[in-house]
Amino acid sequence: MRLEGLLVDLVPIDKRFDELEHKWENGEAAFWGDAGGRNFFSHASVEAHQKERAEERAKGGTTWVGLGIQTKAGQPIGVFFLGNMNPYHRTAMFGAQIGEPDYWGGGYGTDALLLAADYAFNWLDLRKVWLGTMRLNVRVIRQMEKVGFTLEGTQRGMFLAEGVWYDHLMYGMLADDWPGYAAMIDKLGLKVRP
Ligand SMILES: CC(C)(COP(=O)(O)OP(=O)(O)OC[C@H]1O[C@@H](n2cnc3c(N)ncnc32)[C@H](O)[C@@H]1OP(=O)(O)O)[C@@H](O)C(=O)NCCC(=O)NCCS
């Protein structure tokens, strides 16, 4: 499966992404992705986790889908997850991590989010997607606002980041509110990069 966007494509997570996971999980992106966590992951633990995921997938019945985010030139820059997928309620939780900080703030994550939302609503027939972030994460908050997610809940003082406690903000979007990938690209004025 390959979801083709303007700035990025979402593709199956292959060896190229696996090889970068150790760098990404020990880099700055992990601090934001893990809401303030500063963990160290050995090569062995990353490989064990990859093996576990592969075994889980092979067994079937997983409740998550992971996709690689790559630039239009084919450079792997991060991953996007649809987790906690519930076929009865038709809901899923989103999670994104661009592991290469040079690619933050340039619209790549938003293009990935739009592709994932379109996939969730128009292909998987989900009726709701949601995601949570710490209040310190201004890039995600800005993304949620511009893409039209609703702030649905706040859990106070949930995350410790650099010695300060931050709220957990929970955002959601319903399928009925989703205008479609092309309409969102138009609305946001996302442009192909030269
Ligand atoms: C979260 C993430 C996927 C977003 O992708 P991205 O490509 O950086 O996001 P975009 O550039 O599409 O949008 C970010 C917006 O935040 C804005 N922004 C960036 N830095 C900002 C700052 N310091 N203050 C306010 N806004 C800021 C950008 O200008 C942009 O808004 P704009 O389009 O109106 O200019 C990416 O930043 C990332 O992987 N970060 C590290 C991991 C992480 O935070 N994961 C999510 C955990 S919930």
The ligand as an ORCA input file, in Angstrom:
! r2SCAN-3c Opt
* xyz 0 1
  C       4.492     16.595     15.116
  C       5.047     16.523     13.719
  C       4.680     15.183     13.082
  C       4.403     17.655     12.901
  O       4.935     17.637     11.617
  P       5.593     18.975     11.006
  O       6.007     18.668      9.628
  O       6.626     19.490     11.940
  O       4.321     19.926     11.034
  P       3.910     21.068     10.031
  O       5.090     21.825      9.549
  O       3.047     20.459      8.997
  O       2.998     21.965     10.984
  C       3.521     22.478     12.172
  C       3.007     23.874     12.389
  O       3.554     24.341     13.610
  C       4.171     25.575     13.382
  N       5.288     25.700     14.299
  C       6.509     25.161     14.217
  N       7.252     25.555     15.262
  C       6.451     26.358     16.002
  C       6.635     27.094     17.191
  N       7.779     27.064     17.854
  N       5.582     27.800     17.684
  C       4.409     27.824     17.046
  N       4.184     27.160     15.903
  C       5.194     26.444     15.394
  C       4.623     25.534     11.956
  O       4.874     26.846     11.447
  C       3.436     24.868     11.323
  O       2.331     25.743     11.175
  P       2.082     26.564      9.832
  O       1.859     25.571      8.747
  O       0.892     27.386     10.135
  O       3.300     27.382      9.565
  C       6.607     16.706     13.709
  O       6.928     18.030     14.095
  C       7.290     15.712     14.627
  O       7.428     14.556     14.283
  N       7.718     16.173     15.809
  C       8.420     15.324     16.776
  C       7.569     14.179     17.320
  C       6.204     14.624     17.793
  O       6.025     15.704     18.318
  N       5.219     13.746     17.571
  C       3.856     13.998     17.963
  C       3.597     13.608     19.345
  S       1.917     13.852     19.793
*
